Amino acid sequence: MSTSTHTLVCSACNAVNRIPEEKLTAHPTCGKCKKALFRGQAVPVSGDLFHKHIERTTLPVVVDFWAPWCGPCKMMAPVFQEAAGRLEPHARFLKLDTENDPHTASRFRIQSIPTLAIFRNGREKARKAGAVDLKNLLAWVNAHL
């Protein structure tokens, strides 16, 4: 009997881990640093680390492209964190500060913030611009899981 295996980048040490599907909900830890792979919160990333997460993680990766000066982004931050807490380990949640990483924001043609995007196996699968409430965010992500 073969089981499905996922890969996930550790948010603490950036090691790539393999996790059998049936162990995703068993509070897996990193094989390298031994820290929890799922912490129920969005992981701040930029540059090469952003690309490593979206390319090496086989779970859906939900990204919040935001900026510190953006009012709607600030309003949405706790909603995004709440969604991460509810939907992990079925998806990974990342936050990319477009002010700190304009190159990545430009590469993905981020024209307004906040912008949410869902990636799977390195490819963008869905995008939503503008702040959303928790109910709509959960529904949107669940529709793409």
C-alpha positions as CSV (number, residue, x, y, z in Angstrom):
1,M,0.0,0.0,0.0
2,S,1.5,3.3,-1.0
3,T,0.9,6.5,1.0
4,S,1.1,10.0,-0.2
5,T,4.0,12.0,1.1
6,H,4.2,15.8,1.3
7,T,7.3,18.0,1.5
8,L,7.3,21.1,3.7
9,V,10.0,23.7,4.3
10,C,10.7,24.3,8.1
11,S,9.9,27.8,9.1
12,A,12.7,27.7,11.8
13,C,15.7,26.3,9.9
14,N,14.5,26.1,6.3
15,A,15.2,22.4,5.9
16,V,12.9,20.5,3.6
17,N,11.0,17.7,5.3
18,R,9.0,14.8,4.0
19,I,5.8,14.0,5.9
20,P,3.4,11.1,5.1
21,E,-0.1,12.3,4.5
22,E,-1.5,10.5,7.5
23,K,1.0,12.2,9.8
24,L,0.2,15.8,8.8
25,T,-2.2,16.2,11.8
26,A,0.1,14.4,14.3
27,H,2.1,17.6,15.1
28,P,5.2,16.7,12.9
29,T,8.6,18.2,13.8
30,C,11.5,19.1,11.6
31,G,14.0,16.3,11.1
32,K,16.9,18.8,11.4
33,C,16.0,21.3,14.1
34,K,13.2,19.3,15.9
35,K,10.9,22.3,16.0
36,A,7.2,22.0,15.1
37,L,6.5,22.2,11.4
38,F,3.1,23.8,11.9
39,R,2.8,26.6,14.4
40,G,-0.6,27.9,13.5
41,Q,0.7,31.2,12.2
42,A,1.9,32.8,8.9
43,V,5.6,32.6,8.2
44,P,7.3,35.9,7.1
45,V,9.5,35.3,4.0
46,S,11.2,37.1,1.2
47,G,13.6,36.5,-1.7
48,D,15.1,33.0,-2.1
49,L,13.3,31.8,1.0
50,F,9.9,32.7,-0.5
51,H,10.8,30.8,-3.6
52,K,12.0,27.8,-1.7
53,H,8.7,27.6,0.2
54,I,6.5,27.8,-2.8
55,E,8.6,25.5,-4.9
56,R,9.5,22.8,-2.4
57,T,6.2,22.7,-0.4
58,T,3.7,20.3,-1.9
59,L,0.8,21.5,0.3
60,P,-1.1,24.5,-1.0
61,V,0.8,27.7,0.0
62,V,-1.3,30.8,0.8
63,V,0.6,34.1,0.5
64,D,-0.4,37.5,1.8
65,F,1.5,40.2,-0.2
66,W,1.3,43.2,2.1
67,A,3.1,46.4,3.1
68,P,3.5,48.0,6.6
69,W,2.0,51.3,5.5
70,C,-1.2,49.7,4.1
71,G,-4.3,50.2,6.3
72,P,-6.3,47.3,4.8
73,C,-3.2,45.1,5.2
74,K,-3.0,45.9,8.9
75,M,-6.8,45.2,9.2
76,M,-6.3,41.9,7.5
77,A,-3.2,40.7,9.4
78,P,-5.1,39.1,12.3
79,V,-7.6,37.6,9.9
80,F,-4.8,35.9,8.0
81,Q,-3.2,34.7,11.2
82,E,-6.5,33.2,12.3
83,A,-6.9,31.4,9.0
84,A,-3.4,30.0,9.4
85,G,-4.3,28.7,12.8
86,R,-7.5,27.1,11.5
87,L,-6.2,25.6,8.2
88,E,-2.8,24.3,9.0
89,P,-1.7,21.5,8.4
90,H,-3.7,21.4,5.2
91,A,-2.0,24.5,3.8
92,R,1.1,26.7,4.6
93,F,0.6,30.4,5.1
94,L,3.3,32.9,4.2
95,K,3.5,36.7,4.4
96,L,5.7,38.7,2.0
97,D,6.3,42.4,2.8
98,T,6.3,44.0,-0.7
99,E,8.3,47.0,0.7
100,N,11.2,44.7,1.8
101,D,11.0,42.5,-1.4
102,P,9.8,44.6,-4.3
103,H,11.6,42.3,-6.8
104,T,9.4,39.3,-5.8
105,A,6.3,41.5,-5.7
106,S,7.2,42.7,-9.2
107,R,7.9,39.2,-10.5
108,F,4.4,38.1,-9.5
109,R,2.9,41.4,-10.8
110,I,1.4,42.5,-7.5
111,Q,-0.3,45.7,-8.4
112,S,-2.5,46.3,-5.3
113,I,-2.2,45.2,-1.7
114,P,-3.2,43.2,0.1
115,T,-3.2,40.5,-2.5
116,L,-3.6,36.9,-1.6
117,A,-2.3,34.1,-3.8
118,I,-2.4,30.3,-3.6
119,F,0.5,28.3,-5.0
120,R,0.7,24.6,-5.5
121,N,4.0,22.9,-6.5
122,G,5.5,26.3,-7.4
123,R,2.6,27.5,-9.6
124,E,0.1,30.2,-8.8
125,K,-3.4,28.6,-8.8
126,A,-5.6,31.5,-7.5
127,R,-5.4,35.2,-6.6
128,K,-7.6,37.6,-4.8
129,A,-7.0,41.4,-4.3
130,G,-8.2,43.3,-1.4
131,A,-8.9,42.7,2.3
132,V,-11.4,40.0,3.2
133,D,-13.0,38.9,6.4
134,L,-12.3,35.5,8.0
135,K,-15.4,33.8,6.7
136,N,-14.7,34.8,3.1
137,L,-10.9,34.0,3.4
138,L,-11.6,30.5,4.8
139,A,-14.2,29.8,2.0
140,W,-11.8,31.1,-0.7
141,V,-8.9,29.0,0.6
142,N,-11.0,25.9,1.2
143,A,-12.3,26.1,-2.4
144,H,-8.7,25.7,-3.6
145,L,-7.5,23.0,-1.2
